[in-house]
Amino acid sequence: MMALLYILGGLICLVIWPAFYVFRYHKETDHALKCNAMLFSPSVLLLSSYLLWFGQQQNVPSIACGMVQGYHTYMSSGNANKRKSFERVEILFDRVKYARHLRLDETIVKANVGTRICFEFYDLKLNTHLQDSTLIRWIE
């Protein structure tokens, strides 16, 4: 939500603020450099603060244990020629009454279905900038 507010504010400063200035208050005697600096400096400051703020996000790993319920293969959306398959593991977490689907990395060896195992993963609830919850590795 915060990213959307930054982008919206940047677009308002980049498009609406200059248009409002040009149509309402523009005088022919103004200096071009001063005018451009006054118009575009708010949007540059806002968009650069957005890049600094959201460019430094770190992935926070989580550790949990659960029962492997099964594996499912899916196709990515988009152009039919560029679609790739990916795999998710369905895990019933300990002390929870529902199963979660975690995206598998291609390098991870599959665990047997029905076994209880501990694992490390990137949780989508803690890492909102990610697209999926992703399994990092199995913990022996």
Contact map, one row per residue, 1 for C-alpha under 8 A:
11111000000000000000000000000000000000000000000000000000000000000000000000000000000000000000000000000000000000000000000000000000000000000000
11111100000000000000000000000000000000000000000000000000000000000000000000000000000000000000000000000000000000000000000000000000000000000000
11111110000000000000000000000000000000000000000001000100000000000000000000000000000000000000000000000000000000000000000000000000000000000000
11111111000000000000000000000000000000000000000000000000000000000000000000000000000000000000000000000000000000000000000000000000000000000000
11111111100000000000000000000000000000000000000000000000000000000000000000000000000000000000000000000000000000000000000000000000000000000000
01111111110000000000000000000000000000000000011001000000000000000000000000000000000000000000000000000000000000000000000000000000000000000000
00111111111000000000000000000000000000000000001001000000000000000000000000000000000000000000000000000000000000000000000000000000000000000000
00011111111100000000000000000000000000000000000000000000000000000000000000000000000000000000000000000000000000000000000000000000000000000000
00001111111110000000000000000000000000000010010000000000000000000000000000000000000000000000000000000000000000000000000000000000000000000000
00000111111111000000000000000000000000000111011000000000000000000000000000000000000000000000000000000000000000000000000000000000000000000000
00000011111111110000000000000000000000000010000000000000000000000000000000000000000000000000000000000000000000000000000000000000000000000000
00000001111111111000000000000000000000000010000000000000000000000000000000000000000000000000000000000000000000000000000000000000000000000000
00000000111111111100000000000000000000110110000000000000000000000000000000000000000000000000000000000000000000000000000000000000000000000000
00000000011111111100000000000000000000110110000000000000000000000000000000000000000000000000000000000000000000000000000000000000000000000000
00000000001111111110000000000000000000000000000000000000000000000000000000000000000000000000000000000000000000000000000000000000000000000000
00000000001111111111000000000000000000000000000000000000000000000000000000000000000000000000000000000000000000000000000000000000000000000000
00000000000111111111100000000000000000100000000000000000000000000000000000000000000000000000000000000000000000000000000000000000000000000000
00000000000011111111110000000000000000110000000000000000000000000000000000000000000000000000000000000000000000000000000000000000000000000000
00000000000000111111111000000000000000000000000000000000000000000000000000000000000000000000000000000000000000000000000000000000000000000000
00000000000000011111111110000000000000000000000000000000000000000000000000000000000000000000000000000000000000000000000000000000000000000000
00000000000000001111111111000000000000100000000000000000000000000000000000000000000000000000000000000000000000000000000000000000000000000000
00000000000000000111111111000000000000000000000000000000000000000000000000000000000000000000000000000000000000000000000000000000000000000000
00000000000000000011111111000000000000000000000000000000000000000000000000000000000000000000000000000000000000000000000000000000000000000000
00000000000000000001111111000000000000000000000000000000000000000000000000000000000000000000000000000000000000000000000000000000000000000000
00000000000000000001111111100000000000000000000000000000000000000000000000000000000000000000000000000000000000000000000000000000000000000000
00000000000000000000111111110100000000000000000000000000000000000000000000000000000000000000000000000000000000000000000000000000000000000000
00000000000000000000000011111100000000000000000000000000000000000000000000000000000000000000000000000000000000000000000000000000000000000000
00000000000000000000000001111100000000000000000000000000000000000000000000000000000000000000000000000000000000000000000000000000000000000000
00000000000000000000000000111110000000000000000000000000000000000000000000000000000000000000000000000000000000000000000000000000000000000000
00000000000000000000000001111111011000000000000000000000000000000000000000000000000000000000000000000000000000000000000000000000000000000000
00000000000000000000000000001111111000000000000000000000000000000000000000000000000000000000000000000000000000000000000000000000000000000000
00000000000000000000000000000111111100000000000000000000000000000000000000000000000000000000000000000000000000000000000000000000000000000000
00000000000000000000000000000011111110000000000000000000000000000000000000000000000000000000000000000000000000000000000000000000000000000000
00000000000000000000000000000111111111000000000000000000000000000000000000000000000000000000000000000000000000000000000000000000000000000000
00000000000000000000000000000111111111100000000000000000000000000000000000000000000000000000000000000000000000000000000000000000000000000000
00000000000000000000000000000001111111110000000000000000000000000000000000000000000000000000000000000000000000000000000000000000000000000000
00000000000000000000000000000000111111111000000000000000000000000000000000000000000000000000000000000000000000000000000000000000000000000000
00000000000000000000000000000000011111111100000000000000000000000000000000000000000000000000000000000000000000000000000000000000000000000000
00000000000011001100100000000000001111111100000000000000000000000000000000000000000000000000000000000000000000000000000000000000000000000000
00000000000011000100000000000000000111111111000000000000000000000000000000000000000000000000000000000000000000000000000000000000000000000000
00000000000000000000000000000000000011111111100000000000000000000000000000000000000000000000000000000000000000000000000000000000000000000000
00000000010011000000000000000000000001111111110000000000000000000000000000000000000000000000000000000000000000000000000000000000000000000000
00000000111111000000000000000000000000011111111000000000000000000000000000000000000000000000000000000000000000000000000000000000000000000000
00000000010000000000000000000000000000011111111100000000000000000000000000000000000000000000000000000000000000000000000000000000000000000000
00000000000000000000000000000000000000001111111110000000000000000000000000000000000000000000000000000000000000000000000000000000000000000000
00000100110000000000000000000000000000000111111111000000000000000000000000000000000000000000000000000000000000000000000000000000000000000000
00000110010000000000000000000000000000000011111111100000000000000000000000000000000000000000000000000000000000000000000000000000000000000000
00000000000000000000000000000000000000000001111111110000000000000000000000000000000000000000000000000000000000000000000000000000000000000000
00000000000000000000000000000000000000000000111111111000000000000000000000000000000000000000000000000000000000000000000000000000000000000000
00100110000000000000000000000000000000000000011111111110000000000000000000000000000000000000000000000000000000000000000000000000000000000000
00000000000000000000000000000000000000000000001111111110000000000000000000000000000000000000000000000000000000000000000000000000000000000000
00000000000000000000000000000000000000000000000111111111000000000000000000000000000000000000000000000000000000000000000000000000000000000000
00000000000000000000000000000000000000000000000011111111100000000000000000000000000000000000000000000000000000000000000000000000000000000000
00100000000000000000000000000000000000000000000001111111100000000000000000000000000000000000000000000000000000000000000000000000000000000000
00000000000000000000000000000000000000000000000001111111100000000000000000000000000000000000000000000000000000000000000000000000000000000000
00000000000000000000000000000000000000000000000000011111110000000000000000000000000000000000000000000000000000000000000000000000000000000000
00000000000000000000000000000000000000000000000000001111111000000000000000000000000000000000000000000000000000000000000000000000000000000000
00000000000000000000000000000000000000000000000000000001111100000000000000000000000000000000000000000000000000000000000000000000000000000000
00000000000000000000000000000000000000000000000000000000111110000000000000000000000000000000000000000000000000000000000001000010000000000000
00000000000000000000000000000000000000000000000000000000011111000000000000000000000000000000000000000000000000000000000001100110000000000000
00000000000000000000000000000000000000000000000000000000001111100000000000000000000000000000000000000000000000000000000111100000000000000000
00000000000000000000000000000000000000000000000000000000000111110000000000000000000000000000000000000000000000000000000111100000000000000000
00000000000000000000000000000000000000000000000000000000000011111000000000000000000000000000000000000000000000000000011110000000000000000000
00000000000000000000000000000000000000000000000000000000000001111100000000000000000000000000110000000000000000000000011100000000000000000000
00000000000000000000000000000000000000000000000000000000000000111110000000000000000000000000110000000000000000000001111000000000000000000000
00000000000000000000000000000000000000000000000000000000000000011111000000000000000000000011110000000000000000000001110000000000000000000000
00000000000000000000000000000000000000000000000000000000000000001111100000000000000000000011110000000000000000001111100000000000000000000000
00000000000000000000000000000000000000000000000000000000000000000111110000000000000000001111000000000000000000111111100000000000000000000000
00000000000000000000000000000000000000000000000000000000000000000011111000000000000000001111000000000000000000001100000000000000000000000000
00000000000000000000000000000000000000000000000000000000000000000001111100000000000000001110000000000000000000001100000000000000000000000000
00000000000000000000000000000000000000000000000000000000000000000000111110000000000000111100000000000000000000000000000000000000000000000000
00000000000000000000000000000000000000000000000000000000000000000000011111000000000000111100000000000000000000000000000000000000000000000000
00000000000000000000000000000000000000000000000000000000000000000000001111100000000011110000000000000000000000000000000000000000000000000000
00000000000000000000000000000000000000000000000000000000000000000000000111110000000011110000000000000000000000000000000000000000000000000000
00000000000000000000000000000000000000000000000000000000000000000000000011111000001111000000000000000000000000000000000000000000000000000000
00000000000000000000000000000000000000000000000000000000000000000000000001111100001111000000000000000000000000000000000000000000000000000000
00000000000000000000000000000000000000000000000000000000000000000000000000111111001000000000000000000000000000000000000000000000000000000000
00000000000000000000000000000000000000000000000000000000000000000000000000011111011000000000000000000000000000000000000000000000000000000000
00000000000000000000000000000000000000000000000000000000000000000000000000001111111000000000000000000000000000000000000000000000000000000000
00000000000000000000000000000000000000000000000000000000000000000000000000001111111000000000000000000000000000000000000000000000000000000000
00000000000000000000000000000000000000000000000000000000000000000000000000000011111000000000000000000000000000000000000000000000000000000000
00000000000000000000000000000000000000000000000000000000000000000000000000000111111100000000000000000000000000000000000000000000000000000000
00000000000000000000000000000000000000000000000000000000000000000000000000111111111110000000000000000000000000000000000000000000000000000000
00000000000000000000000000000000000000000000000000000000000000000000000000110000011111000000000000000000000000000000000000000000000000000000
00000000000000000000000000000000000000000000000000000000000000000000000011110000001111100000000000000000000000000000000000000000000000000000
00000000000000000000000000000000000000000000000000000000000000000000000011110000000111110000000000000011000000000000000000000000000000000000
00000000000000000000000000000000000000000000000000000000000000000000001111000000000011111000000000000011100000000000000000000000000000000000
00000000000000000000000000000000000000000000000000000000000000000000001111000000000001111100000000001111000000000000000000000000000000000000
00000000000000000000000000000000000000000000000000000000000000000001111100000000000000111110000000001111000000000000000000000000000000000000
00000000000000000000000000000000000000000000000000000000000000000001111100000000000000011111000000111100000000000000000000000000000000000000
00000000000000000000000000000000000000000000000000000000000000000111110000000000000000001111100000111100000000000000000000000000000000000000
00000000000000000000000000000000000000000000000000000000000000000111100000000000000000000111110111110000000000000000000000000000000000000000
00000000000000000000000000000000000000000000000000000000000000011110000000000000000000000011111111110000000000000000000000000000000000000000
00000000000000000000000000000000000000000000000000000000000000011110000000000000000000000001111100000000000000000000000000000000000000000000
00000000000000000000000000000000000000000000000000000000000000000000000000000000000000000000111110000000000000000000000000000000000000000000
00000000000000000000000000000000000000000000000000000000000000000000000000000000000000000001111111100000000000000000000000000000000000000000
00000000000000000000000000000000000000000000000000000000000000000000000000000000000000000001101111100000000000000000000000000000000000000000
00000000000000000000000000000000000000000000000000000000000000000000000000000000000000000001100111110000000000000000000000000000000000000000
00000000000000000000000000000000000000000000000000000000000000000000000000000000000000000111100111111000000000000000000000000000000000000000
00000000000000000000000000000000000000000000000000000000000000000000000000000000000000000111100001111100000000000000000000000000000000000000
00000000000000000000000000000000000000000000000000000000000000000000000000000000000000011110000000111110000000000000000000000000000010000000
00000000000000000000000000000000000000000000000000000000000000000000000000000000000000011110000000011111000000000000000000000000000111100000
00000000000000000000000000000000000000000000000000000000000000000000000000000000000001111000000000001111100000000000000000000000000111100000
00000000000000000000000000000000000000000000000000000000000000000000000000000000000001111000000000000111110100000000000000000000000001110000
00000000000000000000000000000000000000000000000000000000000000000000000000000000000000100000000000000011111100000000000000000000000001110000
00000000000000000000000000000000000000000000000000000000000000000000000000000000000000000000000000000001111100000000000000000000000000000000
00000000000000000000000000000000000000000000000000000000000000000000000000000000000000000000000000000000111110000000000000000000000000000000
00000000000000000000000000000000000000000000000000000000000000000000000000000000000000000000000000000001111111000000000000000000000000011000
00000000000000000000000000000000000000000000000000000000000000000000000000000000000000000000000000000000001111100000000000000000000000000000
00000000000000000000000000000000000000000000000000000000000000000000000000000000000000000000000000000000000111110000000000000000000000000000
00000000000000000000000000000000000000000000000000000000000000000001000000000000000000000000000000000000000011111010000000000000000000000000
00000000000000000000000000000000000000000000000000000000000000000001000000000000000000000000000000000000000001111110000000000000000000000000
00000000000000000000000000000000000000000000000000000000000000000011110000000000000000000000000000000000000000111110000000000000000000000000
00000000000000000000000000000000000000000000000000000000000000000011110000000000000000000000000000000000000000011111000000000000000000000000
00000000000000000000000000000000000000000000000000000000000000000011000000000000000000000000000000000000000000111111100000000000000000000000
00000000000000000000000000000000000000000000000000000000000000001111000000000000000000000000000000000000000000000111110000000000000000000000
00000000000000000000000000000000000000000000000000000000000000001111000000000000000000000000000000000000000000000011111000000000000000000111
00000000000000000000000000000000000000000000000000000000000000111100000000000000000000000000000000000000000000000001111100000000000000000111
00000000000000000000000000000000000000000000000000000000000000111000000000000000000000000000000000000000000000000000111110000000000000111110
00000000000000000000000000000000000000000000000000000000000011110000000000000000000000000000000000000000000000000000011111000000000000111110
00000000000000000000000000000000000000000000000000000000000011100000000000000000000000000000000000000000000000000000001111100000000011111000
00000000000000000000000000000000000000000000000000000000001111000000000000000000000000000000000000000000000000000000000111110110000011110000
00000000000000000000000000000000000000000000000000000000000111000000000000000000000000000000000000000000000000000000000011111110000111000000
00000000000000000000000000000000000000000000000000000000000000000000000000000000000000000000000000000000000000000000000001111111111110000000
00000000000000000000000000000000000000000000000000000000000000000000000000000000000000000000000000000000000000000000000000111111000000000000
00000000000000000000000000000000000000000000000000000000000100000000000000000000000000000000000000000000000000000000000001111111000000000000
00000000000000000000000000000000000000000000000000000000001100000000000000000000000000000000000000000000000000000000000001111111110000000000
00000000000000000000000000000000000000000000000000000000000000000000000000000000000000000000000000000000000000000000000000011111111000000000
00000000000000000000000000000000000000000000000000000000000000000000000000000000000000000000000000000000000000000000000000010011111000000000
00000000000000000000000000000000000000000000000000000000000000000000000000000000000000000000000000000000000000000000000000010011111110000000
00000000000000000000000000000000000000000000000000000000000000000000000000000000000000000000000000000000000000000000000000010001111110000000
00000000000000000000000000000000000000000000000000000000000000000000000000000000000000000000000000000110000000000000000000110000011111000000
00000000000000000000000000000000000000000000000000000000000000000000000000000000000000000000000000001110000000000000000011110000011111100000
00000000000000000000000000000000000000000000000000000000000000000000000000000000000000000000000000000111100000000000000011100000000111110000
00000000000000000000000000000000000000000000000000000000000000000000000000000000000000000000000000000111100000000000001111000000000011111000
00000000000000000000000000000000000000000000000000000000000000000000000000000000000000000000000000000001100100000000001111000000000001111100
00000000000000000000000000000000000000000000000000000000000000000000000000000000000000000000000000000000000100000000001110000000000000111110
00000000000000000000000000000000000000000000000000000000000000000000000000000000000000000000000000000000000000000000111100000000000000011111
00000000000000000000000000000000000000000000000000000000000000000000000000000000000000000000000000000000000000000000111100000000000000001111
00000000000000000000000000000000000000000000000000000000000000000000000000000000000000000000000000000000000000000000110000000000000000000111
